[in-house]
Amino acid sequence: MQSALANHGARLQADVGLVISDSNKIVASFGVPDALSAGIVAELVSAIERRPDKSWIALVGGRAIQFAVTPILMPDPNGFAAFGFALDDNVARDTKQLTELEVSFFAANASGKYNLSVSALKPKQRDELQ
């Protein structure tokens, strides 16, 4: 399963890949920190179940990752495959170019304080937001 996940991830140029079983356990992965907590996996599965037809964003290893998720059918649902793509400054600049809007993403740290994570702003403007 690990090999199949890695092959699909390479074709998609994904930064992160997960196979999550129907019992909310990570069965295979790449690009994911070893210490990914059970609470984070449960939160990810909950987000998938609430909005299975949508992409979603999560912090994985301190990086903002946009995930696309699909159920694994054998023939009944037997878990999820999730592929993630890092939101970085290039994504912010591309979004700015498409929308003509300044784009920045913030992430909350463990204490609940928001920090600038990704931005299309120039360095001086970024410093003003910190």
N, CA and C of each residue as an Amber inpcrd file, in Angstrom:
protein
   390
   0.8220000  -1.1920000   0.0000000   0.0000000   0.0000000   0.0000000
   0.8680000   1.2580000   0.0000000   1.9840000   1.1990000   0.7430000
   2.8900000   2.3450000   0.8090000   3.4080000   2.6990000  -0.5860000
   3.7620000   1.6910000  -1.3580000   4.2850000   1.9120000  -2.7030000
   3.2260000   2.5240000  -3.6190000   2.0030000   2.0240000  -3.5470000
   0.9140000   2.5670000  -4.3780000   0.6410000   4.0260000  -4.0220000
   0.6420000   4.3330000  -2.7140000   0.4210000   5.7120000  -2.2770000
   1.5310000   6.6170000  -2.7980000   2.7710000   6.1760000  -2.6730000
   3.9040000   6.9760000  -3.1460000   3.8350000   7.1870000  -4.6590000
   3.4590000   6.1560000  -5.4040000   3.3480000   6.2940000  -6.8590000
   2.2740000   7.2860000  -7.2510000   1.0980000   7.1900000  -6.6260000
   0.0260000   8.1450000  -6.9320000   0.4450000   9.5600000  -6.5300000
   1.0820000   9.6830000  -5.3710000   1.5340000  10.9930000  -4.9140000
   2.5450000  11.6160000  -5.8620000   3.4400000  10.8080000  -6.3830000
   4.4450000  11.3230000  -7.3300000   3.7800000  11.8120000  -8.6090000
   2.7990000  11.0590000  -9.1040000   2.1040000  11.4940000 -10.3220000
   1.3440000  12.7970000 -10.1030000   0.8030000  12.9610000  -8.9030000
   0.0510000  14.1810000  -8.5830000   0.9650000  15.3320000  -8.1630000
   2.2340000  15.0510000  -7.9290000   3.1910000  16.0130000  -7.3820000
   2.7280000  16.5230000  -6.0160000   2.2000000  15.6000000  -5.2150000
   1.7100000  15.9310000  -3.8760000   2.8720000  16.0080000  -2.8970000
   2.7240000  16.8680000  -1.9040000   3.7320000  17.0010000  -0.8570000
   3.4830000  16.0350000   0.2980000   2.2180000  15.6600000   0.4760000
   1.8030000  14.8100000   1.5850000   0.7900000  13.8080000   1.0640000
   0.8400000  12.5870000   1.5830000  -0.1600000  11.5850000   1.2340000
  -0.4800000  10.7250000   2.4370000  -1.7480000  10.3820000   2.5790000
  -2.2050000   9.5530000   3.6930000  -3.2280000   8.5450000   3.2080000
  -3.1600000   7.3500000   3.7530000  -4.2660000   6.4120000   3.6620000
  -4.7360000   6.2330000   5.0950000  -5.9940000   6.5780000   5.3400000
  -6.5710000   6.5050000   6.6860000  -7.6260000   5.4160000   6.6650000
  -7.5000000   4.4400000   7.5760000  -8.4380000   3.3260000   7.6260000
  -9.7900000   3.7760000   8.1670000 -10.7810000   2.8920000   8.0570000
 -12.1040000   3.2230000   8.5770000 -12.1120000   3.2820000  10.1030000
 -11.0140000   2.8650000  10.7540000 -10.9000000   3.0030000  12.2090000
  -9.9870000   4.1850000  12.5770000  -9.8020000   5.1070000  11.6240000
  -9.0470000   6.3570000  11.8250000  -7.5670000   6.1520000  12.1240000
  -6.9860000   5.1190000  11.5920000  -5.5550000   4.8660000  11.7490000
  -4.8500000   5.1560000  10.4310000  -3.6460000   5.7250000  10.5110000
  -2.8530000   5.9430000   9.3040000  -2.2420000   4.6010000   8.9030000
  -2.6020000   4.1410000   7.7080000  -2.1330000   2.8610000   7.2060000
  -0.8710000   3.0390000   6.3720000  -0.7800000   4.1280000   5.6470000
   0.3860000   4.4450000   4.8230000   0.4690000   5.9590000   4.7140000
   1.6880000   6.4690000   4.5420000   1.8410000   7.9250000   4.4310000
   3.1790000   8.2820000   3.8190000   3.2600000   9.5170000   3.3290000
   4.5380000  10.1270000   2.9640000   4.4210000  11.6140000   3.2370000
   5.5490000  12.2410000   3.5650000   5.5780000  13.6760000   3.8240000
   4.9230000  14.0940000   5.1200000   4.6280000  13.1280000   5.9880000
   3.9330000  13.3920000   7.2500000   4.9070000  13.1790000   8.4010000
   4.9370000  14.0910000   9.3890000   5.8190000  13.8730000  10.5350000
   5.4750000  12.5590000  11.2370000   6.5010000  11.8750000  11.7360000
   6.2890000  10.6080000  12.4310000   5.3880000  10.7670000  13.6510000
   5.4490000  11.9110000  14.2870000   4.7210000  12.1260000  15.5340000
   3.3350000  12.7290000  15.3180000   2.7340000  12.4690000  14.1730000
   1.3900000  12.9890000  13.9270000   0.4490000  12.3720000  14.9560000
  -0.2120000  13.2020000  15.7370000  -1.0090000  12.6970000  16.8550000
  -2.3250000  12.0970000  16.3940000  -2.8520000  11.2050000  17.2230000
  -4.1510000  10.5850000  16.9500000  -5.2380000  11.6510000  16.9140000
  -5.0910000  12.7020000  17.7260000  -6.0760000  13.7800000  17.7380000
  -6.1450000  14.5040000  16.4040000  -4.9840000  14.7210000  15.7780000
  -4.9600000  15.3860000  14.4730000  -5.6110000  14.4950000  13.4280000
  -5.3160000  13.1970000  13.4690000  -5.9340000  12.2710000  12.5120000
  -7.4490000  12.2780000  12.6870000  -7.9280000  12.2420000  13.9230000
  -9.3730000  12.2710000  14.1760000  -9.9900000  13.5620000  13.6540000
  -9.2780000  14.6910000  13.8340000  -9.7660000  15.9780000  13.3310000
  -9.8340000  15.9690000  11.8070000  -8.8300000  15.4000000  11.1640000
  -8.8250000  15.3160000   9.7110000  -9.9900000  14.4670000   9.2090000
 -10.2020000  13.3170000   9.8370000 -11.2980000  12.4390000   9.4310000
 -12.6380000  13.1330000   9.6450000 -12.7790000  13.8420000  10.7520000
 -14.0200000  14.5710000  11.0230000 -14.2780000  15.6210000   9.9460000
 -13.2330000  16.3440000   9.5400000 -13.3790000  17.3580000   8.4850000
 -13.7890000  16.6990000   7.1710000 -13.2010000  15.5520000   6.8760000
 -13.5440000  14.8260000   5.6510000 -15.0120000  14.4100000   5.6810000
 -15.4410000  13.8590000   6.8010000 -16.8100000  13.3570000   6.9070000
 -17.8370000  14.4820000   6.8300000 -17.5010000  15.6650000   7.3770000
 -18.4340000  16.7950000   7.3200000 -18.5780000  17.3300000   5.9130000
 -17.4900000  17.3360000   5.1530000 -17.4940000  17.9120000   3.8090000
 -16.6950000  17.0240000   2.8710000 -17.2060000  15.8460000   2.5390000
 -16.4220000  14.9110000   1.7400000 -16.1510000  15.3590000   0.3140000
 -16.9250000  16.3030000  -0.1710000 -16.7740000  16.7520000  -1.5580000
 -15.9160000  18.0040000  -1.6800000 -15.3150000  18.4400000  -0.5970000
 -14.5340000  19.6770000  -0.5990000 -13.0750000  19.3880000  -0.2940000
 -12.2160000  20.3000000  -0.6970000 -10.8300000  20.2360000  -0.2450000
 -10.7730000  20.9630000   1.0920000  -9.7260000  20.7470000   1.8390000
  -9.6130000  21.4010000   3.1350000  -8.1500000  21.6240000   3.4520000
  -7.9040000  22.4920000   4.4300000  -6.5430000  22.8890000   4.7840000
  -6.2760000  22.4820000   6.2280000  -5.0930000  21.9270000   6.4560000
  -4.6800000  21.5480000   7.8040000  -3.2090000  21.8770000   7.9780000
  -2.8000000  22.0790000   9.2180000  -1.3870000  22.2580000   9.5230000
  -0.7810000  20.8930000   9.7760000   0.2190000  20.5550000   9.0110000
   0.9170000  19.2770000   9.1550000   2.4030000  19.5930000   9.2940000
   2.9360000  19.2880000  10.4500000   4.3540000  19.5740000  10.6740000
   4.6740000  21.0460000  10.5610000   3.7210000  21.9030000  10.9270000
   3.9280000  23.3440000  10.8690000   3.7150000  23.9580000   9.5060000
   3.3560000  23.1470000   8.5090000   3.1070000  23.6620000   7.1550000
   1.6140000  23.6180000   6.8630000   1.1130000  24.6560000   6.1980000
  -0.2800000  24.6640000   5.7570000  -0.3750000  23.7990000   4.5010000
  -1.2510000  22.7910000   4.5540000  -1.4040000  21.8470000   3.4580000
  -2.8620000  21.8380000   3.0110000  -3.0960000  21.9880000   1.7210000
  -4.4410000  21.8560000   1.1800000  -4.6080000  20.4150000   0.7090000
  -5.6430000  19.7550000   1.2390000  -5.8790000  18.3480000   0.9430000
  -7.0480000  18.1600000  -0.0070000  -6.8840000  17.1750000  -0.8700000
  -7.9830000  16.6340000  -1.6700000  -8.1470000  15.1930000  -1.1810000
  -9.3770000  14.7820000  -0.9500000  -9.6430000  13.5000000  -0.3090000
 -10.6450000  12.7040000  -1.1210000 -10.4460000  11.3930000  -1.1350000
 -11.4050000  10.5210000  -1.7950000 -11.6000000   9.2750000  -0.9370000
 -12.8170000   8.7440000  -0.8990000 -13.0170000   7.5040000  -0.1400000
 -12.3710000   6.3300000  -0.8700000 -11.9400000   5.3550000  -0.1050000
 -11.4430000   4.1050000  -0.6600000 -12.6170000   3.1270000  -0.6300000
 -13.0320000   2.6790000  -1.7920000 -14.1880000   1.7920000  -1.9020000
 -13.7180000   0.3850000  -2.2420000 -14.1570000  -0.6130000  -1.4310000
 -13.7080000  -1.9900000  -1.6410000 -14.8370000  -2.9950000  -1.5060000
 -15.9680000  -3.0550000  -2.0490000 -16.6610000  -1.9990000  -2.7670000
 -17.3070000  -0.9810000  -1.8320000 -17.4200000  -1.3070000  -0.5310000
 -17.9710000  -0.3490000   0.4260000 -16.8620000   0.5500000   0.9460000
 -17.2140000   1.7240000   1.4830000 -16.1820000   2.6240000   2.0220000
 -15.3120000   1.8970000   3.0520000 -14.0030000   2.0390000   2.8880000
 -13.0630000   1.3470000   3.7570000 -11.9530000   2.2880000   4.2200000
 -12.2060000   3.5870000   4.2090000 -11.2210000   4.5680000   4.6140000
 -11.1160000   5.6750000   3.5800000 -10.0280000   6.4400000   3.6800000
  -9.8340000   7.5870000   2.8040000  -8.3960000   7.6310000   2.2980000
  -8.2310000   8.1400000   1.0980000  -6.9150000   8.5100000   0.5840000
  -6.9060000  10.0350000   0.5000000  -5.8760000  10.6400000   1.0610000
  -5.7690000  12.1050000   1.0740000  -4.4150000  12.5050000   0.5090000
  -4.4410000  13.4360000  -0.4240000  -3.2090000  13.9750000  -0.9910000
  -3.1830000  15.4670000  -0.7040000  -2.0390000  15.9460000  -0.2240000
  -1.9260000  17.3350000   0.1690000  -0.8530000  18.0820000  -0.5940000
  -1.1050000  19.3600000  -0.7460000  -0.2250000  20.2440000  -1.4960000
   0.0840000  21.4510000  -0.6140000   1.3770000  21.7060000  -0.4020000
   1.8000000  22.7820000   0.4940000   1.3460000  24.1350000  -0.0300000
   0.7920000  24.9200000   0.8730000   0.4870000  26.3180000   0.5590000
   1.7520000  27.1010000   0.8940000   2.3610000  27.6600000  -0.1290000
   3.5930000  28.4060000   0.0790000   3.4730000  29.7810000  -0.5680000
   4.5520000  30.5400000  -0.5230000   4.5270000  31.8920000  -1.0820000
   4.1900000  31.8870000  -2.5680000   4.5980000  30.8540000  -3.2870000
   4.2690000  30.7730000  -4.7140000   2.7590000  30.6660000  -4.9300000
   2.0850000  29.8910000  -4.1040000   0.6190000  29.7680000  -4.1930000
  -0.0210000  31.1190000  -3.9000000   0.4850000  31.8100000  -2.8840000
  -0.0530000  33.1290000  -2.5450000   0.1440000  34.1140000  -3.7020000
   1.3200000  34.0930000  -4.3190000   1.5640000  35.0080000  -5.4520000
   0.6830000  34.6550000  -6.6510000   0.5110000  33.3590000  -6.9260000
  -0.3780000  32.9480000  -8.0270000  -1.8070000  33.4030000  -7.7740000
  -2.2600000  33.2620000  -6.5230000  -3.6170000  33.6940000  -6.1650000
  -3.7510000  35.2010000  -6.3050000  -2.7150000  35.9340000  -5.9060000
  -2.7170000  37.3920000  -6.0510000  -2.8350000  37.7770000  -7.5230000
  -2.0850000  37.0790000  -8.3700000  -2.1130000  37.3810000  -9.8000000
  -3.5090000  37.1290000 -10.3830000  -4.1620000  36.0690000  -9.9430000
  -5.4980000  35.7300000 -10.4600000  -6.5780000  36.6660000  -9.9440000
  -6.4530000  37.0900000  -8.6730000  -7.5320000  37.8540000  -8.0370000
  -7.2500000  39.3420000  -7.9180000  -5.9820000  39.7190000  -8.1240000
  -5.5460000  41.1030000  -7.9280000  -5.7730000  41.5480000  -6.4790000
  -5.6610000  40.6010000  -5.5440000  -5.7850000  40.8740000  -4.1180000
  -4.5050000  40.4480000  -3.4120000  -4.1460000  41.1580000  -2.3550000
  -3.0260000  40.7160000  -1.5230000  -3.4900000  39.4850000  -0.7560000
  -2.6880000  38.4390000  -0.7450000  -3.0790000  37.1800000  -0.1320000
  -2.0560000  36.7830000   0.9230000  -2.5590000  36.4480000   2.1100000
  -1.7190000  35.9490000   3.1880000  -2.5000000  34.8800000   3.9400000
  -1.7750000  33.8880000   4.4510000  -2.3730000  32.8460000   5.2670000
  -1.7270000  32.9030000   6.6390000  -2.5360000  32.7970000   7.6670000
  -2.0540000  32.7870000   9.0420000  -2.3660000  31.4340000   9.6510000
  -1.5340000  31.0200000  10.6050000  -1.7550000  29.7650000  11.3160000
  -1.6150000  30.0240000  12.8080000  -2.4800000  29.3850000  13.5880000
  -2.4190000  29.5170000  15.0390000  -1.3720000  28.5590000  15.5870000
  -0.5620000  29.0500000  16.5260000   0.4030000  28.1660000  17.1850000
  -0.2640000  27.5060000  18.3900000   0.5030000  26.7380000  19.1540000
  -0.0480000  25.9770000  20.2770000  -0.6990000  26.8740000  21.3270000
  -0.2150000  28.1100000  21.4660000  -0.7920000  29.0190000  22.4630000
  -1.9820000  29.8100000  21.9130000  -2.3300000  29.5780000  20.6550000
  -3.4760000  30.2580000  20.0640000  -3.1340000  31.5610000  19.3670000
  -1.8630000  31.9420000  19.3790000  -1.4350000  33.1670000  18.7030000
  -1.2950000  32.8830000  17.2100000  -1.7650000  33.8310000  16.3940000
  -1.6720000  33.6680000  14.9460000  -0.3610000  34.2290000  14.4260000
   0.2760000  33.4590000  13.5540000   1.5260000  33.8630000  12.9220000
   1.3460000  33.8150000  11.4130000   2.0000000  34.7450000  10.7370000
   1.9770000  34.7520000   9.2800000   2.6930000  33.5080000   8.7850000
   2.0090000  32.7410000   7.9570000   2.5670000  31.4840000   7.4700000
   3.0180000  31.6040000   6.0230000   2.1620000  32.1590000   5.1790000
   2.4050000  32.2580000   3.7420000   1.8580000  33.5980000   3.2750000
   2.5680000  34.2560000   2.3410000   2.0800000  35.5610000   1.9040000
   2.6460000  35.9480000   0.5400000   1.8780000  36.7840000  -0.1540000
   2.3330000  37.3850000  -1.4030000   2.9190000  38.7790000  -1.1450000
   2.9100000  39.2050000   0.1080000   3.4030000  40.5360000   0.4460000
   4.9200000  40.6180000   0.3350000   5.4000000  41.8490000   0.1500000
   6.8350000  42.1080000   0.1430000   7.3510000  42.0020000   1.5810000
   8.6630000  41.7540000   1.7470000   9.2170000  41.5330000   3.1020000
   8.8590000  42.6250000   4.1080000   8.9350000  43.8900000   3.7110000
   8.6250000  44.9740000   4.6620000   7.1660000  44.9030000   5.1140000
   6.2520000  44.6340000   4.1730000   4.8370000  44.5190000   4.5070000
   4.5890000  43.2950000   5.4030000   5.3040000  42.2140000   5.1370000
   5.1650000  41.0050000   5.9470000   5.5650000  41.3040000   7.4020000
   6.6790000  42.0400000   7.5570000   7.1520000  42.3650000   8.9000000
   6.1160000  43.1650000   9.6590000   5.3820000  44.0370000   8.9840000
   4.3700000  44.8530000   9.6290000   3.1930000  44.0090000  10.1500000
   2.9570000  42.8650000   9.5250000   1.8700000  41.9890000   9.9460000
   2.2430000  41.0990000  11.1300000   3.5360000  40.9040000  11.3400000
   3.9640000  39.9880000  12.4160000   3.6780000  40.5480000  13.7810000
